[in-house]
Every structure is written in C-alpha cells, then in structure tokens.
Amino acid sequence: MWLDDLYHALDPVALAAGPVVIRWYGLAYFFGFVCAAIAIRRTARRWGFSMSVDDLTTLMVGIAFGVIIGARLAYVIFYGDGYYLQNPLEVLVPVGGGIRGMSFHGGLVGAIAGGAIACRHLRWSIPTTCDLAVIGAPLGLFFGRCANFINGELWGKETSLPWGVMFWDTGGGHVYRHPSQLYEALLEGVLMFAILYLLSRAGHVPGHVPRALWVLPLPDRVRAPAGRTAWLPARHRLADHGPVPVAAPRGRGRRRRDLGASGPVSAGAPAGEGAPLVGTSCVTSRTR
C-alpha cells in the first residue's frame, strides 16, 4: 500500500524552531487564500472589472477572519460535547499546540459574513463578488483536504483497494481505509475549479448560473458569441436594439459601485446580433 507508506512518512508539523511550530494545516490555509486571491483577480480582469491589490487584500482578510472564526465556533458549538463549557479558554488557546477542530459549514457561513462585511466597506456588489469568489474557493478546499490527509482526519470506510491507508494513529484502527480526504481534494478541489474556470471564460452576467448547473430548464434563451447558447433570466434578455433596461429597485442603503466595469463582458464577442449584454450594470444602485 504505497499511499499508506506515504501517509506515515508525513509529519503534520512542517517546521519547528524552538517554541515556534508551523503545521501543514496552517500553511494550507495560507496557500489556499493566496491561490484563491490570484484566481479572483485574474477572473476579474478577464471580466473587465478593475480591482486594486489593496481592495483585494481587504476582501481576502475579511473572508479569512470569517472562515477561521466561523469554522472554530461551529466546531465548538456542534461538536464540543460540553467540553468547552468546562474549558472555555481552549476555544481560542487550545492545549497541545494548534487549534484542533474546525467545521466546514461554520467556515462557509463565516466566509460569507466576512466577505459581506468587506464588500460593504469597499462598497462592492455582494452578488458580483460572490461570482468571483466562488471560482477561487475550490483551491482553498484542495489545500485544506490535503492537510486533512496529513493530519489523518476525516478518513473513509474500510477498503481492500491498493491505495488504502491505515489511520491507526488517529483512531482509524488497523484496517485499510479510503483516503476520502484526497478524493475530496481532487473532486471538490481540482475538478470543481476546472469546471468553474472554464465556465467563467464565457463571460459574466450578474447572478447568472449556467444552464449546465441547473436542474430545471429556464424559459428564455439568447444567442451567445461563437455559436454557444446562454440561458438567462428574462430581465437579462437581449432585444434587437440592445439590452432591455432594468429599473433599479428602491430601498434603504448606500449606493454601491461595481468593480470598475460598465457592464458584463464576454471576451471576443462581436457587435450586433448575438453580442453579450452591454451597459447593464452588474450592481444594484440603491437610493434613500
């Protein structure tokens, strides 16, 4: 079992220098956020949105704080089994080095909340920012699941396949198990990123989910560049003389700006029939 040999040769501690201990799990968070930021900025450029490094840093810091705080609190609340009620200081300062116990769904909620706060500070459209962030998110999942494998957590069921791994040192017993962490790293990390990246190259329409990801069909179809077919909501339907104007909803709140674009962009689209939406802002402007 070659993968079993690899697992037992790996040390969860990447670097130790006196009292300073750096674990692969912590490095996975760092590399995940950096790679996600690069993917977000490159996609924003391709869609025609201007995004400064300072603004991107603000967004990523907000998401990072949200992920860490949300993931930790969700683990403490749902999986702590009352332990942290008796040891409240270990919520933030755990014994034994490193924060053990992070919850994925708590991290997801925290990422949305932290990203929304950053968007409000930057006066960015939250839906448009989510369209960008979701493309970089699988890269973070990839590094996180690889770190789960190194830590020997989240292992799968018993197996007789040649790539089975014994996680006896983390409670898996002396049986070969599926390395489910690596399955998820490849599927929800590499594969999902590849799919979303390819879909993002078709251009951007605010709030639009490609029909390939829908279960129910959408009624309105328009022609897209290069003979492709895009399925759009009725409010984004193209007319013969240009896009159908969309009235901005009224409500309370500050006026929000987009990321510097005059509208959704699709690279290489010809003018005229079949051109992408032009001049339809991807941001909802609200007035008092």
C-alpha angles and dihedrals in degrees: 000000000000095000090053090056090050093050094052091047092058122090118209087218110079097184134004124185112168109298092352112094121178116192129200089238091062092045089051089060091049096048091042094056093044094050091044090052091052091050092048094051094046091049091048090054092049090052091049098251120139114224124172122215090243093054092046090050090052091052094048093047090052092049092045093053090046093050095049097043095042095045093048096046093047091052092049093048101042104027104026094090091208094303094118092051087066094038105034095160091064090067088079102012108039122191117247099035129287129037108280117198125043126173122219097210091047089051091051092053090045092050091053092047094045092045091049091052090050091048091051090051092048092040091234127152108262095210092050092047090050089053088057098040095051090063093057097040096082090061089060090048090052094056092041094054091047088054089049088057092051090050091049095235134131092029121172138232127302117286142175094208117125093248095056118132132210110226093184092137092061100041100278094118129227094302131101113255137187111268089230090170090067092045089057092044090057098039106035091028115037100017096043092048091050092051095047092045092053092047091049091058090067090072134257133284113176113256092357118143113196112249090240087072096047125094095197121053120247119229102222122071129180132179117258130199121288092024095292122139121232123195112215138174115259093256090063096046116132120238126204091257099041138292121339107253114245119212113230111240118242124235145118122293143076123301109263126213128211124233093277101286128123091216146323114320131209114188117240097006116155121230121255127024113023094017118140123257111291127191096010104126116228090214130081110229113209127192131192 
